[in-house]
Amino acid sequence: MVKRRTESGGLCPPPLPRLPKGGSYEILRLSKSEAECSTARDRNTNRSSNRVMRIVDRRQFFRDSAAIAASMAALRGTRHSARADDTPDDRKASANDTVRLAVIGVRGRGMEHVLGFAGLKDVRITTICDVDENVVGLASRGIALKYGAVPKYVQDLRRVFDDKDIDAVSIATPNHWHALATIWACQAGKDVYVEKPISHNVSEGRRVVEAATKYGRIVQAGTQCRSHKGIQDAIAFLRSGKLGQVYMAKGLCYKPRGSIGFKPDTAVPSGLDYNLWVGPAEIKPFNANRLHYNWHWFWNTGNGDLGNQGIHQMDLARWGLGKSGLPKTVQSSGGRFGYKDQAETPNTQSVAFEFDDCLLQFEVRGLLTNDEEKVRIGAIFYGTEGILAISSYTEWQTYLGPKLEPGPGGNGGGNHFANFIQAVKSRDAMSLNGPIEDGHISSAYCHLGNIAYRLRRKLHVDLARESFLNDAEADAMLTREYRAPFVVPSKV
Ligand SMILES: NC(=O)c1ccc[n+]([C@@H]2O[C@H](COP(=O)([O-])OP(=O)(O)OC[C@H]3O[C@@H](n4cnc5c(N)ncnc54)[C@H](O)[C@@H]3O)[C@@H](O)[C@H]2O)c1
């Protein structure tokens, strides 16, 4: 099928998917350039005289694009001059004050990247990239609302890296793509915001750090709690010594998840480049249960909830303990309990990491459970003088003395996207709140926990080599067989 292009050379976004019955919809007027892309094959398009209108799911649209809607009034005055069809001189000027960004993977978290970056005055999202053209409509429309022109759409991320008009990329693909996409981006001279976990295995995570250093790029790990004032204050309290000697931290990921059931293998849906979606992973027959979002629950592409929700809380626990490297040992047990389904990763998992002077425990509970110190998703620090509980992405509270009476606490957010853009503009990697080295180490804790879970035994870590001591079987699980040409190089 011949793909249509906008005047500025971008691919037209694909048609919207069929609307579910019973939703609350409203008609949205399209921008001229988006209207230009509308064809008779758009199932949800009404034509009235020369005006093209498209029906969108009202609740979904306003939920997902609240930030864009709020800034629409202001944006007429602030619309930036940088356009996808800039002249070379314009591009040179715009590169100094506007970061030209591509968002890679625009379905779930990627849509939050779109909203977050579109809300920053010194960013222009010029390009969106997704291997599944069926999912790009919302991102394309939101960006069109913001800038008055649809962004360029490309299906193959390598074309993003080829594009000299792109300064930075944000990556919200599934986990198995994070490392290779980041390395390719660094090699192409792009700065990178990469979602957590920054890797799918330990070895490729270290390659990401090496690539950021070698190519002098600004690379932010997507552990956004690190930009939140409440969390920064909690860590400062731990560092102040007021909790005494912290002898244990516990990370909690108590997030009920339902069964994903069973689905049969089928033909690949039209509009999806399945070869590219699989990329570095092992290719298997197409199955809808292994595709969007549910890929988290298969080892080939995901890292279970430990490496999904849990990486945020693992990062907090490790950060709070002040451990910059790997633990001495790791052990883990658990299972997928409560129902039978197609997924592989545990919904119930406990992991224990040992250090010389403290322990880090982590628990994933994907079924019904109580909370602990009002925490379900967070981290609790146990010191000789009291307890500190981080109970959300922004809140903390202490309980001090033998009676554990409430002490200092607080709440406060921040903007991790803005922190990245400031660092891109200042070229100061030290100003990043989510340095890629920290992203790598915290991701590695999750991978170590999963390796110990899968091998069902205690593992001893070789700290200097980021591998295991005298354990070839465990060492083999620190990397993977890559599927050419999607190979993470051993030397970047
Ligand atoms: N920081 C956070 O709070 C947070 C929240 C949610 C998700 N995440 C992370 O964001 C990432 C995406 O999660 P999600 O829930 O949006 O997953 P998702 O499966 O819903 O979306 C991923 C999108 O990436 C696309 N994609 C896959 N391979 C691609 C490629 N090679 N090039 C371009 N596009 C590609 C898919 O087609 C899909 O549209 C995950 O790594 C997840 O851990 C972070």
The ligand as a MOL file (V3000), in Angstrom:
LIG
                    3D

  0  0  0     0  0            999 V3000
M  V30 BEGIN CTAB
M  V30 COUNTS 44 48 0 0 0
M  V30 BEGIN ATOM
M  V30 1 N 8.1400 5.8910 33.9550 0
M  V30 2 C 6.9110 5.4460 34.1180 0
M  V30 3 O 6.1980 5.8290 35.0500 0
M  V30 4 C 6.3540 4.4360 33.1580 0
M  V30 5 C 4.9960 4.1610 33.1240 0
M  V30 6 C 4.5270 3.2240 32.2070 0
M  V30 7 C 5.4120 2.5730 31.3540 0
M  V30 8 N 6.7410 2.8510 31.4180 0 CHG=1
M  V30 9 C 7.6980 2.1950 30.5110 0
M  V30 10 O 7.4340 2.6510 29.2050 0
M  V30 11 C 7.6820 1.6220 28.2600 0
M  V30 12 C 6.4460 1.4530 27.3820 0
M  V30 13 O 5.3900 0.9720 28.1790 0
M  V30 14 P 3.8920 0.9820 27.6350 0
M  V30 15 O 3.0320 0.5980 28.7570 0
M  V30 16 O 3.6520 2.2770 26.9350 0 CHG=-1
M  V30 17 O 3.9490 -0.2140 26.5600 0
M  V30 18 P 3.0060 -0.4100 25.2870 0
M  V30 19 O 3.2290 -1.7950 24.8190 0
M  V30 20 O 1.6370 0.0200 25.6140 0
M  V30 21 O 3.5820 0.6380 24.2230 0
M  V30 22 C 4.8280 0.4710 23.6060 0
M  V30 23 C 4.7390 1.0360 22.2030 0
M  V30 24 O 6.0340 0.9100 21.5960 0
M  V30 25 C 5.8490 0.4730 20.2550 0
M  V30 26 N 7.0820 -0.1530 19.7910 0
M  V30 27 C 7.5480 -1.4020 20.0150 0
M  V30 28 N 8.7510 -1.5760 19.4360 0
M  V30 29 C 9.0400 -0.4020 18.8130 0
M  V30 30 C 10.1240 0.0350 18.0200 0
M  V30 31 N 11.1620 -0.7540 17.7560 0
M  V30 32 N 10.0950 1.2770 17.5140 0
M  V30 33 C 9.0200 2.0960 17.7460 0
M  V30 34 N 7.9520 1.7250 18.4870 0
M  V30 35 C 7.9770 0.4900 19.0240 0
M  V30 36 C 4.6610 -0.4590 20.3260 0
M  V30 37 O 4.0620 -0.6570 19.0630 0
M  V30 38 C 3.7670 0.2720 21.3080 0
M  V30 39 O 2.9210 1.1690 20.6410 0
M  V30 40 C 8.0280 0.3760 29.0650 0
M  V30 41 O 9.3980 0.1790 29.0540 0
M  V30 42 C 7.5460 0.6860 30.4650 0
M  V30 43 O 8.3410 0.0560 31.4430 0
M  V30 44 C 7.2200 3.7870 32.2820 0
M  V30 END ATOM
M  V30 BEGIN BOND
M  V30 1 1 1 2
M  V30 2 2 2 3
M  V30 3 1 2 4
M  V30 4 1 4 5
M  V30 5 2 4 44
M  V30 6 2 5 6
M  V30 7 1 6 7
M  V30 8 2 7 8
M  V30 9 1 8 9
M  V30 10 1 8 44
M  V30 11 1 9 10
M  V30 12 1 9 42
M  V30 13 1 10 11
M  V30 14 1 11 12
M  V30 15 1 11 40
M  V30 16 1 12 13
M  V30 17 1 13 14
M  V30 18 2 14 15
M  V30 19 1 14 16
M  V30 20 1 14 17
M  V30 21 1 17 18
M  V30 22 2 18 19
M  V30 23 1 18 20
M  V30 24 1 18 21
M  V30 25 1 21 22
M  V30 26 1 22 23
M  V30 27 1 23 24
M  V30 28 1 23 38
M  V30 29 1 24 25
M  V30 30 1 25 26
M  V30 31 1 25 36
M  V30 32 1 26 27
M  V30 33 1 26 35
M  V30 34 2 27 28
M  V30 35 1 28 29
M  V30 36 1 29 30
M  V30 37 2 29 35
M  V30 38 1 30 31
M  V30 39 2 30 32
M  V30 40 1 32 33
M  V30 41 2 33 34
M  V30 42 1 34 35
M  V30 43 1 36 37
M  V30 44 1 36 38
M  V30 45 1 38 39
M  V30 46 1 40 41
M  V30 47 1 40 42
M  V30 48 1 42 43
M  V30 END BOND
M  V30 END CTAB
M  END
